[in-house]
Amino acid sequence: MDKKPPSFIKKFFKLESSAGILLFITAVLAMIIANSPLSPYYNLLLDTPVAVQIGALIVNKPLLLWINDGLMAVFFFLVGLELKRELIEGELSDKRNIVLPGVGAIGGMLFPAMVFFWFNKDDPMALQGWAIPAATDIAFALGVLKVLGPRVPTSLKVFLTSLAIFDDIGAILVIAFFYTSQISLISLIVVGLCIPLLWLINKKGIEATSTYITIGVIMWVAMLKSGVHATLTGVILAMFIPIKSKIKPDYSPLKDLEHNLHSAVAYIILPIFAFANAGINLSGVGLEQLMHPVPLGIALGLIVGKQVGIFSLCWLAIKLKWASMPENSNWVSIYGISALCGIGFTMSLFIGSLAYEETQFNMVFDERLGIIVGSLISALIGFFVLKTQYGKK
């Protein structure tokens, strides 16, 4: 009996680039809805109040903030798991593989921030968004790279992934130190008690991930109430998940959790985040709006700042023999990767929501315009540059 051919959906999810494609589709869908008669319902959905109460403790936020503070904490938890695994067993465990992406990430954060600063230096309120163009969306960037197929050398994919991991570390530090509101000492004490408790159960050899996650939820609520951004809970929690089992030699609680979370984050959490944050109303938007210092600074930070920062510092590191060129790659491919890192999208949208969430500044302009334009142009430049090297011939 002949087997039925795989359905379109099964074929789609087998594609390496499927996560990036889905992210793109949900972002476009959000923009279509935001510019249609359905726009009021879109905004009404995101503003829907959602409350969770246990006794005197209540968390009451609009749906949009539950997505940005809650679901993105799960995303950062996955980032933390990947980071720990890479540092202990992966590519980053070899110091020789750290230098080039590490140096590139520094340039990829510093130069875009400088570009943004140049355009907004006279406006203290606008300067709150200086970190927006410093971010890289690893899902989108890898998605574009994978569209080019197997001709792209593995070393280049590792380089992009490692660079994005260092970029995520930078984003985590930026959020921790620059995007916090009024601090609640009592809540921070609760967070401070959760951390040594996680360390203790790790040292005691407790491997049930449910135990860690239960403490993580308590820490997340405390972090949410403390004024320090709650997504940082995910990274902190990930650092205590055991990478090796003392009971089952071939089992890794961390890798198992990472595997289970990967599809949920790639196919549910990030698309939901993109749908909730990419809905920008373009009515009345023209060149004048794009030329406003904030969207212009963001767009040029992603397009010019990322390329110049990453490529120039990687060139310097290789010329000074601090690092070596990734295997089977060249300067053109390094430039293409530098351009792909200008896809800020989800991470830039996230930092933008933190930068301006307590102001009415986005009523004058919309930073999302600069993010979308800058990310789109960066994706096109990176794709066509790399296509000259690895496209089908």
C-alpha positions, 0 to 999 in steps of 0.5 A: 500500500502506498504511503500518503505523501506528507502534508504541506504543514508537515513539509513546512515544519521540516524546513530549517527556515520554518521558524523565521518564515512563521515569524515573518508571516505573523508580523505581516499579519499584525501590520495588515490587521493594524491597517484595516477596519479590524484595527480597533479590535486588535488594540482592544485585544492587546489592552484586555486586562488579565489578572491573577490573584492569590490572596492579597497578591495580585498581578493585573496587567494588560494582555500585551504586558503578559506577553512581553513580561511573561512569555518573553521570560520563557524565551530568555529562559531558553536563551539561558539554557542554550548559553549554559550548554554552549559554555560548558559543552558547545562551541563556546567551551573552546576559548578559540571560538569565543574571540571572533564572535565576542569581538563582533558582538561588541562592535555590533552593539556599540556602533548602532548605539553610537549611530542612534546617539548621533541622531538623538543626542539633543533629546534626553527622552528620545535617548532612552531608546539607544539600545534598540538598534543594538539587538539582533533577532537570532531566529530571523537571522538564522532563518534567512541564512538557512534559506540559502541551503546547505551550501552555507558552511557550518562554521558560518552558522556557528559564527552567527549563532555565537555572535547572537548569543553574545549579543543576547548577553549584552541585551540581558545586561542592558535590560538589567542595568538600564531598563528598570523602574522604581525598585521594591526592596522587599520584592528584591529580597524575595528574589535574593532568597530564591537564588541561593535556594536554587543553588542549594537544590542544584548542589543537593543533586535534585534533578526534577525540573518541576522543582526549579520551575516552581521556584522560578515562577515565585522568583518571576512574580517577585522580579515583576514586583521589584521593578527589575525586568521580569524576563531576567528571571529566565536567564537566572533560573537557567544557570541552575538547571543541571546539565548532567544527571548523577542518576542517569549517565546518558541523561541531561535535564538541561538538554531535555528541557531545552529540546522540549522548549525549543519548538514552543518558543520558535513556533508559539511564543515568538510568533505571538510576540511578533503579532502583538508588537509589530502591528504599526498603523501606517496611515499618514506615515510618509518620508517625514515620519521616517526621517524623525530622529528616532526611527531614522537613528534606529534604522541606520543603526541596524543597517549601517551601525551593525555592518560597520561595527561587526565587520570592522572589529572582526577584521581588526581581530583577524588582522591582529591574529587574535582570531582566525577566519571561520573555516570555508568563509571569506571577507564577503561572507563575514560582511553578509553575516554582519548585515544579517545581524542588523535584523533586530526585529523581536529583540529590538521591539522588546527593548523598544517596549521597555525604553518607551513604555512609561512615556507617551513619546510613541504618540509623536513617532513610532520606533517600530517603523525604524525597526521594521525598515532597518530589519527588512533592509538588513535582511535583504542586504545580507541575503543577496551578499551571501547569495553571491557566495553560496547561492545555487550555481 
